[in-house]
Amino acid sequence: MNHHFFKHWILMIPLLWPCLKVAETLKAEKAQRAVPPPGRAKRGWVWNQFVVPEEMDTVQHVGRLRSELDNGNNSFQYKLLGTGAGSFSIDERTGDIFAIQKLDREEQSLYILRAQVIDTTNGKAVEPESEFVIRVSDINDNEPRFLDEPYEAIVPEMSPEGTFVIKVTANDADDPTTGYHARLLYNLERGQPYFSVEPTTGVIRISSKMDRELQDTYCVIIQAKDMLGQPGALSGTTTVSIKLSDINDNKPIFKESFYRFSISESAPSGTSIGKIMAYDDDIGENAEMEYSIEDDDSKTFDIIIDNETQEGIVILQKEVDFEQQSHYGIRAKVKNYHVDEELAPAHVNASTTYIKVQVEDEDEPPVFLLPYYIFEIPEGKPYGTIIGTVSAIDPDRRQSPMRYSLTGSKMFDINGNGTIITTNLLDREVSAWYNLSVTATETYNVQQISSVHVYVQVFNINDNAPEFSQFYETYVCENAESGKTIQIISAIDRDESIEDHHFYFNHSMEDANNSSFMLIDNQDNTAVILSNRTGFSLKKEPVFYMIILIADNGIPSLTSTNTLTIQVCDCGESGNTETCADKGLIFIMGFKAEAIIAIVICVMIIFGFIFLILALKQRRKETLFPEKTEDFRENIFCYDDEGGGEEDSEAFDIIELRQSTVMRERKPRRSKSAEIRSLYRQSLQVGPDSAIFRKFILEKLEEANTDPCAPPFDSLQTFAYEGTGSSAGSLSSLGSKATDQEEDFDYLNDLGPRFKRLACMFGSAVQPYN
C-alpha cells in the first residue's frame, strides 16, 4: 500500500540533542506499532518527539507540525489532542506548538499528545490522528534534601579515632542523567574536631576521643551540595544529635573520710546504725556500687546498699554489750559491681572510710545463766526437799541483787537465792512432769524482769503394789472335777518401770493347806486357778475365798494380798458356768429395781412430810392475828421499820399516823411511868362512843397474857385510831425527849405477867444505881 502523506517534525530546541537518541528509539517502536495488520491501510503519519526545558516563565515555542500534503494554501487546519494538551497551544494554520504555562519535570516529565490535520474545504481529516511526545528537559532547580531526619546516634565515650557513628543520606530530585544536577558532596559544617564526614558517602566518624563526664551530647551539622560542589550548586543541611554512652571508667569515692555513729546495747540484730555515701561520676549500671567492711573478724556489723540512693546502710549484725566493749572501729570500702576487664586498671585501690561506733549503756533486764533448767527428784520426798537452784545476774555494772518468784504449780516454792523446794509430797502417778516459770526481778529497778522455764521430772519409786487388773466374778460348778480351770487372772502396777513389769503369783501359805483350789503361775504375768477336789456343795459351802499374793519386780519388790471370791453354782448337766453369770446378773438387776423403788418411796415420804410442816406453819400464822381479817372501818397503817429508841425523833413523821379530824395538842412532858400508867387506864376507858372497842382491847390483852405460844419477846401493837377527842396521848416513844431525871420502873410490876421480864431487868439495873 502506498503512503499518501507523511508527518514531518521539526526540532526547534537545539540544546537538547542528547534526548534525540531516546526519541529515535521511541520512533522505531512507534513505526513497529504503525505496521497495520493484514487487510488494513497503512497510516500516512510518521511521528517524532519534542524536547522543551522546564521552568520556563514565558510562552515558549516547542516545535512545528506539518503535513507533507500541506502546499501552503492555508486550507489545512492543525489540532492538538490528548491528556496534557491544555499545557500547550498550536497554531492551526502553521502547526507551531507553544508551551503556554510553566512546566516542572519533577511533576511531569513526559507529555503524550495526538495531532490531527483537517481539510477546511470539506471538513475531513487529511490523514489519521498520530501520537507524538513532548519531553521536559531538566534544569538544576532542586536542592538536596535529607529524608531520614532527625538523625540521632549513640556512641560510647572514649571511643578511638575512626569509630563509625552514623551515615546520613541526602536526595536530589533533579535528573541524575543530566549533567551533575544530582551528584552530591557532603561537608561537616559543625562538629570539629571530634567528628568528620566522608564527602561522597555521608558516613560520620569520630576524629578524637571524648569523655562523657565532660560533655555527653554533641550537635553536628552536615551539608550536602549537588553538582559536585561546583559554582551555582544547590545545598541542604541536617543536624545530627550524637550522645555519648557511659563506660565504667570512674571508680566510686567516699564523700567523707570519717563517720561517727552510736548504738544502744539493747538494740536488736538488724538495727540500722547510720548511712555512708560514696559518689561515682558514671551513671546507670556503671554507678552501682557495693560496700564492705575490711578486716572485721567479729562480724558485728554489716553494710547493705540502698538501691535507689546508692547509700550504704550500716546495720547491727550481732547484738553488742556495753559491759564487754563500749566502742568499735571499722573501715569500710566501696567498689563497683560491674567492671569490664579492659577497664579494671581504673578501679585499683578502692576508696575507703573509717567508721567509729559508740555503744550506749542501757539498764538491761536480768540474765539467767541457762536458757532453761531441768531438775529431777524421786517421788515421795518430804516437804522442803531441795529440787535445784536457778541463778540470774544483772548484766549492768551495778550488779543489782535479784528477787525470785515461781509460778506454774503450788507443789513448789523458791527462796531468795533461787533455790526451788517442794511444798507437798510428789507422786509420779499423779504427775510425772511439772512445767514451772521462775521470774527474776532486779531489786534496784523492779521494771527489769526476766523469766526462765524450769522443768521438774518426778522419778518413780516402787511405791505401788501390784493388784488384780479387774474385778473377777468367778464360779465353780458343783460337779466340777479336780484340776478343772476355774479362772485366769492377771495383774497391773501403777508404777513406771524402766524394764517391763513382771508379776509373781502365789497362793497364801495359810490358805493353801486347806484350800479347795490351787494356783499355777504362767510366768507371763498371768496365773490360772484350778479346782483341787471333785464336787462342791452349793448348800454347805456356797462361797470360797482364795487369798492370792502378787509380787512385782521393782526395787524393792512389793507384794499385795488379793482375795478372789469363788461362788459355787448349780451348772446343771451342761457344766457351763456362763449360766451362773446370767443368774447373778438377773439377781443383781432385780435387786437394783427393788432398791430404786424403795428410794423413790422414801423420797416421796420425805417431801410429803416437808409439805405438811409448811402447811401447818402457814395455818398457825393465819390464826395468830385473826383480827386482821375483821373490818373495824378504820384506817390501818402497817410498817415494818423499827424505831431508833427514845433518842430518835427523826425516823418517822407520826403525823401520818394521826388521820383524825381533830389533832390533839401536845401536852407537857410528864415522867414516863406516870404517862404510861395514865395511858393504860385511859385506853381502857376511852373509845369510839361504845364499849365494843373497850371489850376488844380487853380480850386481846387477856389473850396475849395467857397464850403460851406467843413469841418470847415483847411486841408493840399500835392502834392509830383512838377516837375523836381522846384525851390519851400517843404511846410511841418517837416524840419523847431526853431527860436527865432517872425514871422509876416499878410500875412495870403492875402491868401483868407479860412485863415481869422487863420489871426484873430494869429493877435490877436501877437498884444498884440508887
KOLZA-489727 format. One record per residue (C-alpha): y, x, z; residue in one letter. Coordinates in steps of 0.1 Angstrom, whole numbers, padded with zeros to 4 digits, always signed. Last residue first. Layout:
BEGIN
YXZa/...
# end
This chain:
BEGIN
+0041-0298+1937n/+0028-0275+1910y/-0007-0276+1925p/-0006-0314+1925q/+0007-0318+1889v/-0022-0304+1869a/-0049-0321+1890s/-0031-0355+1885g/-0026-0349+1848f/-0062-0343+1840m/-0076-0367+1866c/-0053-0395+1855a/-0061-0388+1819l/-0098-0392+1825r/-0093-0423+1846k/-0073-0440+1818f/-0101-0461+1803r/-0112-0471+1838p/-0081-0492+1844g/-0044-0488+1841l/-0037-0485+1878d/-0049-0449+1880n/-0025-0439+1853l/+0004-0449+1876y/-0002-0417+1895d/+0014-0398+1865f/+0047-0389+1884d/+0071-0373+1860e/+0089-0340+1864e/+0126-0342+1856q/+0140-0318+1830d/+0139-0344+1803t/+0132-0342+1766a/+0140-0373+1746k/+0116-0401+1736s/+0120-0417+1702g/+0087-0407+1688l/+0069-0416+1720s/+0059-0450+1707s/+0055-0479+1731l/+0087-0496+1717s/+0108-0517+1741g/+0098-0549+1756a/+0126-0575+1759s/+0112-0595+1730s/+0139-0615+1712g/+0117-0624+1683t/+0081-0615+1688g/+0063-0582+1693e/+0055-0574+1657y/+0046-0537+1653a/+0014-0538+1673f/+0003-0502+1677t/-0032-0494+1689q/-0034-0460+1705l/-0068-0445+1709s/-0080-0422+1737d/-0112-0403+1731f/-0148-0408+1736p/-0152-0433+1707p/-0162-0468+1719a/-0199-0474+1721c/-0199-0483+1758p/-0175-0513+1752d/-0163-0525+1786t/-0127-0513+1787n/-0121-0517+1750a/-0134-0553+1751e/-0114-0561+1781e/-0082-0549+1764l/-0091-0567+1732k/-0096-0600+1751e/-0064-0595+1770l/-0044-0589+1738i/-0059-0620+1721f/-0051-0642+1751k/-0015-0631+1751r/-0013-0638+1713f/-0026-0673+1718i/-0004-0679+1748a/+0024-0692+1727s/+0061-0686+1717d/+0054-0653+1698p/+0046-0631+1727g/+0059-0618+1760v/+0039-0620+1792q/+0011-0595+1789l/+0032-0571+1769s/+0058-0574+1796q/+0035-0561+1823r/+0024-0531+1802y/+0060-0524+1791l/+0072-0523+1827s/+0043-0500+1837r/+0051-0477+1807i/+0088-0476+1815e/+0083-0469+1852a/+0059-0441+1844s/+0080-0426+1816k/+0113-0425+1836s/+0140-0445+1821r/+0160-0439+1791r/+0190-0463+1787p/+0182-0491+1764k/+0184-0491+1726r/+0193-0525+1713e/+0165-0545+1698r/+0168-0554+1661m/+0168-0591+1653v/+0152-0602+1621t/+0120-0584+1628s/+0109-0556+1605q/+0106-0529+1630r/+0080-0504+1618l/+0103-0491+1591e/+0130-0484+1617i/+0104-0460+1632i/+0116-0433+1609d/+0088-0408+1613f/+0085-0370+1618a/+0120-0362+1631e/+0119-0370+1668s/+0091-0346+1677d/+0093-0331+1712e/+0073-0360+1727e/+0044-0352+1706g/+0041-0342+1669g/+0029-0376+1658g/-0003-0381+1639e/-0004-0394+1604d/-0029-0421+1594d/-0006-0450+1585y/-0011-0487+1587c/+0018-0512+1586f/+0008-0548+1594i/+0032-0576+1585n/+0021-0606+1605e/+0007-0640+1595r/-0021-0635+1620f/-0047-0632+1594d/-0081-0621+1606e/-0101-0594+1588t/-0086-0565+1607k/-0095-0583+1639e/-0131-0574+1633p/-0124-0538+1644f/-0157-0522+1654l/-0178-0547+1633t/-0172-0531+1598e/-0178-0496+1611k/-0212-0505+1625r/-0221-0521+1592r/-0213-0488+1574q/-0233-0468+1599k/-0263-0491+1595l/-0262-0489+1557a/-0260-0451+1558l/-0290-0449+1581i/-0310-0472+1558l/-0301-0452+1527f/-0313-0420+1545i/-0346-0436+1555f/-0351-0448+1519g/-0345-0413+1506f/-0370-0399+1530i/-0397-0425+1521i/-0392-0419+1483m/-0395-0382+1488v/-0427-0386+1507c/-0442-0409+1481i/-0434-0384+1453v/-0450-0356+1473i/-0481-0376+1478a/-0484-0385+1441i/-0479-0348+1432i/-0506-0337+1456a/-0531-0363+1443e/-0525-0351+1407a/-0528-0314+1417k/-0561-0321+1435f/-0574-0339+1404g/-0564-0309+1383m/-0580-0285+1407i/-0612-0304+1407f/-0613-0307+1369i/-0607-0270+1366l/-0634-0262+1391g/-0658-0284+1371k/-0649-0266+1339d/-0654-0232+1355a/-0688-0242+1367c/-0698-0255+1332t/-0690-0220+1319e/-0715-0205+1344t/-0744-0210+1320n/-0779-0214+1334g/-0787-0241+1309s/-0811-0258+1332e/-0784-0268+1356g/-0756-0245+1365c/-0753-0255+1400d/-0727-0231+1412c/-0724-0205+1438v/-0689-0190+1441q/-0680-0153+1441i/-0648-0142+1456t/-0640-0105+1449l/-0621-0088+1476t/-0601-0057+1469n/-0596-0026+1491t/-0573+0000+1477s/-0577+0037+1474t/-0550+0063+1467l/-0556+0098+1454s/-0531+0125+1464p/-0525+0134+1437i/-0535+0106+1414g/-0570+0099+1400n/-0572+0064+1413d/-0595+0047+1438a/-0608+0011+1438i/-0629-0002+1468l/-0647-0035+1464i/-0654-0060+1491i/-0676-0089+1479m/-0670-0124+1494y/-0697-0149+1488f/-0692-0187+1486v/-0716-0218+1486p/-0740-0203+1511e/-0763-0230+1526k/-0755-0259+1503k/-0751-0240+1470l/-0783-0220+1476s/-0789-0188+1457f/-0820-0175+1438g/-0832-0140+1429t/-0815-0110+1445r/-0790-0083+1439n/-0769-0101+1413s/-0748-0077+1392l/-0711-0069+1392i/-0700-0046+1364v/-0672-0019+1366a/-0643-0010+1344t/-0620+0021+1342n/-0644+0037+1317d/-0668+0053+1342q/-0690+0021+1340n/-0691+0019+1378d/-0721-0003+1389i/-0716-0028+1417l/-0743-0047+1436m/-0746-0083+1448f/-0765-0101+1476s/-0749-0078+1501s/-0764-0068+1534n/-0762-0030+1531n/-0733-0031+1506a/-0708-0048+1528d/-0703-0021+1554e/-0705+0006+1527m/-0678-0011+1506s/-0689-0012+1469h/-0673+0015+1448n/-0651+0016+1417f/-0633+0048+1405y/-0603+0045+1383f/-0589+0069+1357h/-0553+0067+1345h/-0544+0089+1316d/-0526+0121+1324e/-0489+0124+1332i/-0493+0093+1353s/-0468+0065+1360e/-0477+0044+1390d/-0482+0006+1385r/-0520+0011+1386d/-0544-0013+1369i/-0580-0023+1375a/-0610-0037+1356s/-0639-0061+1365i/-0669-0073+1346i/-0686-0103+1363q/-0720-0118+1372i/-0745-0097+1352t/-0780-0106+1361k/-0799-0079+1380g/-0819-0104+1402s/-0823-0138+1387e/-0798-0166+1388a/-0812-0200+1398n/-0783-0210+1419e/-0759-0198+1393c/-0732-0173+1401v/-0695-0179+1395y/-0665-0155+1394t/-0629-0167+1391e/-0611-0133+1388y/-0574-0128+1393f/-0562-0100+1370q/-0560-0062+1367s/-0575-0058+1401f/-0557-0032+1421e/-0549+0005+1420p/-0529+0020+1449a/-0492+0025+1444n/-0474+0055+1460d/-0486+0082+1437n/-0453+0099+1431i/-0433+0093+1400n/-0402+0113+1392f/-0368+0095+1391v/-0346+0108+1364q/-0309+0109+1370v/-0285+0111+1341y/-0249+0121+1348v/-0222+0114+1322h/-0188+0131+1326v/-0153+0118+1332s/-0119+0133+1331s/-0086+0122+1348i/-0051+0136+1348q/-0029+0108+1360q/-0036+0116+1396v/-0014+0147+1393n/-0016+0172+1422y/-0050+0160+1434t/-0065+0161+1399e/-0091+0134+1393t/-0128+0139+1384a/-0148+0109+1374t/-0186+0108+1375v/-0205+0083+1354s/-0241+0074+1361l/-0270+0065+1340n/-0301+0060+1362y/-0336+0065+1349w/-0371+0054+1361a/-0360+0021+1376s/-0381-0003+1396v/-0414+0015+1393e/-0397+0047+1399r/-0386+0035+1433d/-0356+0052+1449l/-0347+0046+1485l/-0311+0040+1491n/-0278+0059+1494t/-0289+0089+1475t/-0266+0120+1472i/-0244+0135+1445i/-0225+0166+1454t/-0191+0168+1437g/-0172+0187+1464n/-0156+0156+1479g/-0188+0136+1482n/-0207+0115+1457i/-0227+0084+1462d/-0259+0070+1448f/-0280+0038+1447m/-0250+0016+1441k/-0251+0024+1404s/-0229+0031+1374g/-0198+0046+1391t/-0190+0078+1409l/-0158+0092+1422s/-0147+0129+1426y/-0114+0144+1438r/-0104+0177+1425m/-0081+0206+1437p/-0053+0217+1413s/-0057+0252+1397q/-0020+0260+1392r/-0028+0280+1361r/-0040+0250+1341d/-0077+0245+1332p/-0082+0224+1364d/-0119+0227+1372i/-0148+0202+1373a/-0181+0205+1391s/-0212+0184+1393v/-0237+0188+1421t/-0273+0177+1424g/-0295+0149+1438i/-0290+0156+1475i/-0311+0133+1498t/-0288+0111+1519g/-0313+0082+1524y/-0349+0093+1522p/-0369+0103+1491k/-0393+0076+1478g/-0392+0086+1442e/-0390+0123+1432p/-0357+0136+1420i/-0344+0149+1387e/-0309+0157+1376f/-0294+0157+1341i/-0257+0166+1337y/-0233+0162+1307y/-0208+0182+1288p/-0211+0210+1314l/-0185+0228+1334l/-0164+0197+1336f/-0127+0201+1325v/-0099+0184+1344p/-0070+0170+1324p/-0043+0192+1309e/-0008+0196+1320d/+0007+0212+1289e/+0018+0248+1281d/+0034+0255+1247e/+0017+0279+1223v/+0041+0299+1202q/+0032+0306+1166v/+0047+0336+1147k/+0044+0336+1110i/+0049+0367+1088y/+0054+0365+1050t/+0036+0378+1020t/+0041+0382+0982s/+0011+0393+0962a/+0009+0430+0951n/-0004+0425+0916v/+0006+0394+0897h/+0023+0409+0866a/-0008+0431+0859p/-0029+0399+0856a/-0011+0387+0825l/-0037+0398+0800e/-0064+0382+0822e/-0047+0349+0824d/-0036+0337+0858v/-0042+0302+0870h/-0041+0295+0908y/-0010+0315+0915n/-0006+0337+0946k/+0007+0334+0982v/+0002+0354+1013k/+0003+0346+1050a/+0005+0369+1080r/-0004+0357+1114i/+0010+0362+1149g/-0003+0341+1178y/+0012+0331+1212h/+0001+0319+1247s/-0035+0330+1247q/-0061+0321+1273q/-0040+0299+1296e/-0021+0284+1267f/-0054+0272+1251d/-0056+0265+1214v/-0077+0240+1195e/-0092+0252+1162k/-0079+0247+1127q/-0043+0240+1135l/-0023+0234+1103i/+0002+0254+1084v/+0014+0234+1054i/+0023+0255+1023g/+0048+0238+1000e/+0040+0232+0964q/+0063+0201+0965t/+0039+0176+0950e/+0006+0194+0955n/+0013+0201+0992d/-0009+0231+0998i/-0031+0238+1028i/-0027+0267+1052i/-0052+0274+1080d/-0050+0284+1117f/-0074+0294+1145t/-0099+0312+1122k/-0102+0339+1149s/-0107+0367+1124d/-0074+0361+1107d/-0069+0392+1085d/-0047+0376+1059e/-0039+0339+1059i/-0040+0320+1025s/-0016+0301+1004y/-0023+0288+0969e/+0000+0284+0939m/+0007+0261+0910e/+0036+0274+0890a/+0016+0282+0859n/+0003+0246+0859e/+0037+0233+0854g/+0066+0257+0856i/+0072+0294+0860d/+0101+0307+0880d/+0079+0305+0912d/+0091+0298+0947y/+0074+0302+0980a/+0077+0278+1009m/+0063+0276+1045i/+0057+0244+1064k/+0051+0238+1101g/+0024+0231+1128i/+0005+0202+1113s/-0023+0191+1136t/-0059+0193+1121g/-0075+0201+1154s/-0060+0183+1183p/-0027+0193+1200a/-0031+0197+1238s/-0020+0233+1237e/+0012+0222+1222s/+0023+0241+1190i/+0054+0262+1182s/+0066+0277+1149f/+0086+0308+1138r/+0087+0319+1102y/+0096+0354+1088f/+0100+0368+1053s/+0117+0337+1039e/+0118+0325+1003k/+0083+0336+0996f/+0076+0349+0960i/+0054+0334+0934p/+0043+0356+0905k/+0060+0355+0871n/+0045+0359+0836d/+0024+0327+0837n/+0033+0315+0803i/+0058+0287+0796d/+0064+0271+0763s/+0095+0280+0744l/+0112+0251+0726k/+0124+0252+0690i/+0146+0224+0676s/+0150+0228+0638v/+0182+0215+0622t/+0184+0208+0585t/+0207+0218+0557t/+0213+0208+0520g/+0227+0228+0491s/+0240+0224+0455l/+0243+0253+0431a/+0275+0259+0412g/+0271+0296+0414p/+0235+0307+0416q/+0215+0301+0448g/+0181+0298+0430l/+0195+0268+0410m/+0190+0248+0442d/+0201+0258+0478k/+0182+0251+0511a/+0200+0258+0544q/+0181+0262+0578i/+0198+0256+0612i/+0180+0268+0643v/+0186+0253+0678c/+0168+0272+0706y/+0154+0258+0739t/+0139+0276+0770d/+0166+0302+0778q/+0164+0329+0805l/+0132+0317+0822e/+0118+0311+0787r/+0120+0347+0778d/+0123+0356+0741m/+0107+0383+0720k/+0123+0392+0686s/+0120+0381+0649s/+0100+0350+0654i/+0091+0332+0621r/+0103+0302+0601i/+0085+0295+0569v/+0108+0279+0542g/+0085+0292+0514t/+0110+0308+0490t/+0135+0324+0513p/+0112+0331+0543e/+0130+0323+0574v/+0140+0344+0604s/+0143+0338+0642f/+0155+0356+0673y/+0185+0374+0659p/+0197+0351+0645q/+0192+0314+0649g/+0220+0299+0627r/+0224+0296+0589e/+0189+0309+0580l/+0185+0306+0542n/+0160+0289+0520y/+0160+0291+0481l/+0153+0262+0458l/+0144+0258+0421r/+0151+0221+0412a/+0180+0225+0388h/+0169+0259+0377y/+0168+0250+0339g/+0154+0215+0332t/+0117+0214+0339t/+0123+0207+0376p/+0142+0176+0368d/+0166+0168+0397d/+0154+0150+0428a/+0154+0182+0449d/+0130+0183+0479n/+0132+0205+0510a/+0104+0219+0531t/+0104+0234+0566v/+0076+0255+0579k/+0072+0261+0617i/+0070+0289+0643v/+0048+0317+0629f/+0048+0348+0650t/+0065+0377+0631g/+0077+0395+0662e/+0056+0390+0693p/+0056+0359+0715s/+0074+0364+0748m/+0076+0326+0753e/+0050+0305+0737p/+0061+0285+0706v/+0070+0248+0704i/+0084+0233+0672a/+0106+0203+0663e/+0119+0193+0629y/+0138+0160+0625p/+0134+0156+0596e/+0105+0155+0573d/+0123+0148+0540l/+0147+0178+0539f/+0170+0171+0509r/+0182+0195+0481p/+0214+0184+0464e/+0213+0161+0434n/+0237+0162+0404d/+0222+0192+0385n/+0221+0175+0350i/+0190+0159+0335d/+0186+0143+0300s/+0182+0106+0296v/+0156+0097+0269r/+0162+0070+0243i/+0130+0059+0226v/+0124+0038+0194f/+0105+0007+0186e/+0104-0009+0151s/+0110-0045+0141e/+0097-0055+0106p/+0117-0049+0074e/+0147-0065+0057v/+0147-0093+0081a/+0159-0125+0066k/+0194-0141+0070g/+0197-0146+0031n/+0229-0127+0025t/+0231-0111+0059t/+0199-0091+0053d/+0186-0083+0088i/+0177-0049+0102v/+0158-0048+0135q/+0156-0021+0163a/+0134-0022+0194r/+0141-0003+0227l/+0121+0019+0250i/+0145+0035+0276y/+0134+0066+0295l/+0148+0085+0326s/+0156+0056+0348q/+0168+0059+0384e/+0167+0097+0387e/+0180+0099+0352r/+0211+0081+0360d/+0231+0065+0332l/+0267+0053+0334k/+0275+0024+0312q/+0283+0016+0275i/+0259+0041+0259a/+0267+0039+0222f/+0243+0033+0191i/+0257+0036+0155d/+0239+0012+0131g/+0268+0012+0106t/+0273-0026+0102r/+0260-0040+0134e/+0275-0012+0155d/+0251-0009+0184i/+0256-0012+0222s/+0237+0003+0251f/+0230-0004+0288s/+0222-0040+0280g/+0193-0028+0257a/+0174-0019+0289g/+0145-0041+0281t/+0143-0047+0243g/+0165-0055+0213l/+0192-0038+0193l/+0204-0054+0160k/+0216-0039+0127y/+0231-0062+0100q/+0227-0053+0063f/+0250-0066+0036s/+0276-0039+0042n/+0274-0028+0006n/+0263+0007+0018g/+0231+0010-0001n/+0209+0002+0030d/+0174+0004+0018l/+0169+0037+0035e/+0176+0019+0068s/+0200+0034+0092r/+0200+0037+0130l/+0226+0061+0145r/+0229+0082+0176g/+0240+0083+0213v/+0278+0080+0211h/+0292+0080+0247q/+0313+0054+0263v/+0328+0071+0293t/+0315+0082+0328d/+0285+0100+0315m/+0262+0108+0345e/+0231+0113+0324e/+0229+0132+0290p/+0215+0113+0259v/+0184+0120+0240v/+0174+0099+0210f/+0139+0092+0197q/+0122+0087+0163n/+0107+0058+0144w/+0094+0054+0108v/+0099+0018+0096w/+0082+0005+0064g/+0053-0012+0082r/+0019-0011+0065k/+0006-0043+0051a/-0025-0058+0068r/-0061-0062+0053g/-0076-0033+0071p/-0058-0024+0103p/-0023-0011+0101p/-0015+0025+0107v/+0016+0023+0129a/-0003+0032+0161r/-0011+0066+0145q/+0025+0070+0135a/+0036+0061+0170k/+0014+0088+0185e/+0028+0113+0160a/+0064+0102+0169k/+0056+0106+0206l/+0046+0141+0199t/+0077+0148+0178e/+0098+0134+0206a/+0083+0157+0231v/+0091+0186+0209k/+0126+0172+0203l/+0134+0174+0240c/+0142+0211+0238p/+0169+0202+0212w/+0191+0187+0239l/+0225+0203+0231l/+0226+0190+0195p/+0234+0154+0206i/+0237+0132+0175m/+0202+0131+0162l/+0200+0109+0131i/+0170+0087+0127w/+0159+0074+0093h/+0136+0045+0090k/+0117+0040+0059f/+0115+0011+0035f/+0093-0001+0006h/+0062+0018+0015h/+0034+0014-0010n/+0000+0000+0000m/
# end
